[in-house]
Amino acid sequence: MRMWIPRALEPVLLRTVGQRPVVVVTGARQVGKTSLVRHLLAQHRYVSLDLPSEAEQAEHDPASFLQRHPPPLILDEVQYAPAVFRHLKSVVDSRRGESGLFVLTGSQLFPLMRGVSESLAGRAGILQLEALSYAEALGGHRPLTALDFSLRGGFPELHEKPQLDGPDFYRSYVTTYLERDLRVMLNVGSLRDFERFLRAAALRSAQLLNKAELARDVGISPPTAAQWLSVLAASGQIVLLEPWFSNRTRSLVKTPKLYLADSGLLCALLSVQTVAELLPSPLVGAVWETVVASELRRALAHAGRAGELFFWRERDREVDFLLHRGGRFLLAEAKWTESPHPRNAANLLVVAAQLPKGSVRRMAVICRCRNRYPLGNGVEAIPLADVKSLLD
């Protein structure tokens, strides 16, 4: 029997299904969308539009398709049949007051959300499932250090099946992604060029995005680079983190930072396969910052608070992460060290002094320490497993 790793999104999903007629669960491929909804909603019927025959009928004869598959229904990879959205709306409108009629999943954000916005606006609850957080992975009851997790990443199958070879998994993942999703989402002239582009993006994880430089290094035009970046973001492979900006801080840099969405995929694209290869790597700091960015983003998404994460950068000073909610701020730095020093908090204190008095509620250095402890001046050292507690 397959091991089940509890997900932080479970109570949110159940609550939303109980309140809304349609629930949409988005997320990259292999993050566990299908497993999650089928595990929690066993009473729902299930059909996958990954099957060409089902997708064909859902697209060209949606009325008959929904007669064959009445609600409550889980409709997997629904973006493959855009025409079905209008018919879902008709069913929902004919059964006003009922909740949990349709649960839709999809890994291609743009076509999925276009269908939702055009036909199901006001009727659908939208949830985003990320890959496993470190705390969730620890729920698999397997010893796992933060360093091991950085290398293995958060894809559930790698933790449900510890015997799986990580590099082989990611090679297959990249191949499947290139061959399946990209042919649907855009017309890539050369898959080899796109794979080189993906690896070039990995080399720039945790750096300010420079589209012109990225395009030049791969040998493509800047408009093509911009299009490919949008596809990577829409399919959950990269994240573009925006800087915090307000009228009172005009000198802040407006360029976003680029992160690979998962540190395991990042290490695979960097050809880092073992802890022994990661530790001396000059990219280890970028890998750790990518891990921390993923943890913060996953915690926020699973708490229904996506969109609260930013970074702060002036010409001569940067704070890796800034969380903003209701005029309150949390500032955090990602540091690879196991024993942070108060000097690691210097930028936090300077930036905190520039924000409105009393608005900075917490400051943290997120590192590889085993337990949390104070660094002085209101700054805490926080281990990776405790990142979620920063949101409390």
Disulfide bonds with the S-S distance in Angstrom:
none
